[in-house]
Amino acid sequence: MKLLKNNLNEWIQLYLNDLEDYGDSNADLLIAEQTLHTFSKLLVESNQDVPTLLREAITKSEPEQREVYENFLEYLENT
């Protein structure tokens, strides 16, 4: 599946499903859900592509959210 803004929510859901199945805790899942929900709203308003916006979010976010963005970007690059 090619990564486009149109199918970002599908990628987010796949990532969250994997995190739920293989993650360490429900707290991590909740943080990821909140962080990526906010990200998907920002992306709709942006002209940038998904990876670029994720890299920008990584540099501007708090450590907890930064980890989610980094993990999600790695997930996208390896899928």
Number of C-alpha atoms within 10 A of each C-alpha: 6 9 15 12 16 9 11 18 14 12 20 20 13 13 20 20 13 13 16 15 11 9 13 10 11 11 10 15 20 13 15 23 17 12 17 22 13 11 18 16 10 13 16 13 8 12 9 12 12 20 16 11 16 19 14 12 17 18 12 11 14 10 11 12 18 18 15 21 24 16 14 20 17 12 15 16 10 7 9
